[in-house]
Amino acid sequence: MIEVQQLTKRYGSTLAVDGLSFTVEPGRVTGFLGPNGAGKSTTMRAMIGLDRPTSGRVLIDGRSYTDLRYPLREVGALLDAKALHGGRTARAHLLGLARSNRIPDRRVDEVLNTVGLTGAADRRTEGFSLGMAQRLGVACALLGDPPVLLLDEPVNGLDPEGILWIRGLMRQLAEEGRTVFVSSHLMSEMALTAEHLIVIGRGRLLADTSVEQFIARNSRAYILIRTPEPQRMRDVLTDAGVHTDDGPDGTLEAVGTSSEKVGELASRHGVTIHEISPRTASLEEAFMQLTADAADYRAESRSADHG
């Protein structure tokens, strides 16, 4: 378990993290989301002692990371895959980490096999692609067989096969009862991988909830209706107390009802229907809605220049 308690971090006059508190539970993949500049990297660095909090603290299973005698056996972290000594081989890099934390040498070959780098074990890391460096970073995180894992952008640089692999690995680790905390900008991946979300903006907590609840609370659900008789359908729904909005291409969007009710009303009144389908926002749409006022950097719409 990870407990973030009133974490605050200042860099001079810049407040990067502002009284942030949340708990990451074991047994599930927890996604860590936020716009650029939200404080995600600072928070994760504070978790493993790379940044000292201005105030507050982070506990890993009840202890500070800096108090752990053999930290790699307690916490596995991938924060910067390219933070490697280019002159060392993958095996040498892992052996150095293993021996510094009294991890058996045999564990090196085990994790190299797990991440698919056995064939590149004796290659110098300066020649590694970003995807290979990511795999080696995951091997480092797994080296001590830790109960807690922190992964920052773990799919960065991976090909489709690698993305599928890391997705399955994270789920497997969570199913084993480990605490898995993952930061990513790829909403599609978080939607497929995470069960729970921690969302921050400007260093403050915006949401601490399941993926399903997050989408439901930060999006608009409706029933899309495609019909050659839109006005008749609108009148039927209005008479039944159902609110409708105009959708794209002449469609209707019925709010606060079900597909079954729309279908029954259309059938009862003889309205021709071509499509009735429930629509909900994606995780990305819900995220953009929630964080609209929390982004430090946002590109200007082209319509503002050319509209």
URDAFEN-V90673 format. One record per residue. N is the residue number from 0. RES is the residue in one letter. NEAR is the number of other ideal C-beta (glycine too) atoms within 10 Angstrom. Layout:
<<N & RES & NEAR> <N & RES & NEAR>>
//
This chain:
<<0 & M & 14> <1 & I & 21> <2 & E & 15> <3 & V & 21> <4 & Q & 15> <5 & Q & 13> <6 & L & 26> <7 & T & 16> <8 & K & 22> <9 & R & 14> <10 & Y & 10> <11 & G & 5> <12 & S & 5> <13 & T & 9> <14 & L & 16> <15 & A & 23> <16 & V & 26> <17 & D & 18> <18 & G & 14> <19 & L & 24> <20 & S & 13> <21 & F & 18> <22 & T & 14> <23 & V & 22> <24 & E & 13> <25 & P & 16> <26 & G & 13> <27 & R & 17> <28 & V & 25> <29 & T & 23> <30 & G & 24> <31 & F & 24> <32 & L & 25> <33 & G & 26> <34 & P & 22> <35 & N & 11> <36 & G & 17> <37 & A & 24> <38 & G & 22> <39 & K & 24> <40 & S & 20> <41 & T & 20> <42 & T & 27> <43 & M & 21> <44 & R & 19> <45 & A & 25> <46 & M & 24> <47 & I & 19> <48 & G & 15> <49 & L & 14> <50 & D & 18> <51 & R & 9> <52 & P & 19> <53 & T & 15> <54 & S & 12> <55 & G & 17> <56 & R & 12> <57 & V & 20> <58 & L & 16> <59 & I & 23> <60 & D & 14> <61 & G & 8> <62 & R & 10> <63 & S & 12> <64 & Y & 19> <65 & T & 10> <66 & D & 12> <67 & L & 17> <68 & R & 8> <69 & Y & 12> <70 & P & 19> <71 & L & 21> <72 & R & 16> <73 & E & 18> <74 & V & 23> <75 & G & 27> <76 & A & 23> <77 & L & 26> <78 & L & 18> <79 & D & 14> <80 & A & 22> <81 & K & 13> <82 & A & 10> <83 & L & 18> <84 & H & 12> <85 & G & 10> <86 & G & 9> <87 & R & 15> <88 & T & 15> <89 & A & 26> <90 & R & 18> <91 & A & 16> <92 & H & 19> <93 & L & 25> <94 & L & 17> <95 & G & 13> <96 & L & 17> <97 & A & 20> <98 & R & 12> <99 & S & 11> <100 & N & 16> <101 & R & 11> <102 & I & 20> <103 & P & 9> <104 & D & 11> <105 & R & 8> <106 & R & 18> <107 & V & 23> <108 & D & 13> <109 & E & 13> <110 & V & 23> <111 & L & 21> <112 & N & 12> <113 & T & 15> <114 & V & 23> <115 & G & 15> <116 & L & 20> <117 & T & 13> <118 & G & 8> <119 & A & 19> <120 & A & 18> <121 & D & 10> <122 & R & 14> <123 & R & 16> <124 & T & 19> <125 & E & 10> <126 & G & 9> <127 & F & 21> <128 & S & 11> <129 & L & 12> <130 & G & 17> <131 & M & 21> <132 & A & 20> <133 & Q & 24> <134 & R & 27> <135 & L & 25> <136 & G & 24> <137 & V & 27> <138 & A & 26> <139 & C & 22> <140 & A & 23> <141 & L & 21> <142 & L & 22> <143 & G & 21> <144 & D & 13> <145 & P & 21> <146 & P & 18> <147 & V & 22> <148 & L & 23> <149 & L & 26> <150 & L & 26> <151 & D & 20> <152 & E & 19> <153 & P & 28> <154 & V & 23> <155 & N & 17> <156 & G & 18> <157 & L & 20> <158 & D & 11> <159 & P & 8> <160 & E & 10> <161 & G & 19> <162 & I & 20> <163 & L & 13> <164 & W & 18> <165 & I & 21> <166 & R & 17> <167 & G & 11> <168 & L & 18> <169 & M & 22> <170 & R & 17> <171 & Q & 11> <172 & L & 20> <173 & A & 22> <174 & E & 12> <175 & E & 11> <176 & G & 10> <177 & R & 19> <178 & T & 24> <179 & V & 27> <180 & F & 24> <181 & V & 24> <182 & S & 22> <183 & S & 20> <184 & H & 15> <185 & L & 16> <186 & M & 17> <187 & S & 12> <188 & E & 20> <189 & M & 23> <190 & A & 17> <191 & L & 14> <192 & T & 23> <193 & A & 26> <194 & E & 16> <195 & H & 17> <196 & L & 25> <197 & I & 25> <198 & V & 24> <199 & I & 24> <200 & G & 21> <201 & R & 19> <202 & G & 24> <203 & R & 16> <204 & L & 16> <205 & L & 21> <206 & A & 20> <207 & D & 16> <208 & T & 15> <209 & S & 13> <210 & V & 19> <211 & E & 12> <212 & Q & 12> <213 & F & 24> <214 & I & 22> <215 & A & 14> <216 & R & 12> <217 & N & 20> <218 & S & 19> <219 & R & 13> <220 & A & 13> <221 & Y & 21> <222 & I & 23> <223 & L & 17> <224 & I & 25> <225 & R & 16> <226 & T & 20> <227 & P & 11> <228 & E & 15> <229 & P & 17> <230 & Q & 9> <231 & R & 15> <232 & M & 23> <233 & R & 19> <234 & D & 14> <235 & V & 19> <236 & L & 24> <237 & T & 11> <238 & D & 10> <239 & A & 15> <240 & G & 8> <241 & V & 19> <242 & H & 12> <243 & T & 21> <244 & D & 12> <245 & D & 10> <246 & G & 16> <247 & P & 7> <248 & D & 5> <249 & G & 10> <250 & T & 16> <251 & L & 22> <252 & E & 17> <253 & A & 25> <254 & V & 13> <255 & G & 11> <256 & T & 18> <257 & S & 13> <258 & S & 14> <259 & E & 10> <260 & K & 16> <261 & V & 27> <262 & G & 14> <263 & E & 12> <264 & L & 19> <265 & A & 20> <266 & S & 10> <267 & R & 10> <268 & H & 15> <269 & G & 9> <270 & V & 20> <271 & T & 10> <272 & I & 16> <273 & H & 9> <274 & E & 9> <275 & I & 19> <276 & S & 12> <277 & P & 13> <278 & R & 12> <279 & T & 13> <280 & A & 17> <281 & S & 13> <282 & L & 23> <283 & E & 14> <284 & E & 15> <285 & A & 24> <286 & F & 26> <287 & M & 17> <288 & Q & 14> <289 & L & 18> <290 & T & 21> <291 & A & 11> <292 & D & 8> <293 & A & 17> <294 & A & 15> <295 & D & 10> <296 & Y & 7> <297 & R & 11> <298 & A & 5> <299 & E & 7> <300 & S & 9> <301 & R & 8> <302 & S & 7> <303 & A & 7> <304 & D & 7> <305 & H & 6> <306 & G & 6>>
//
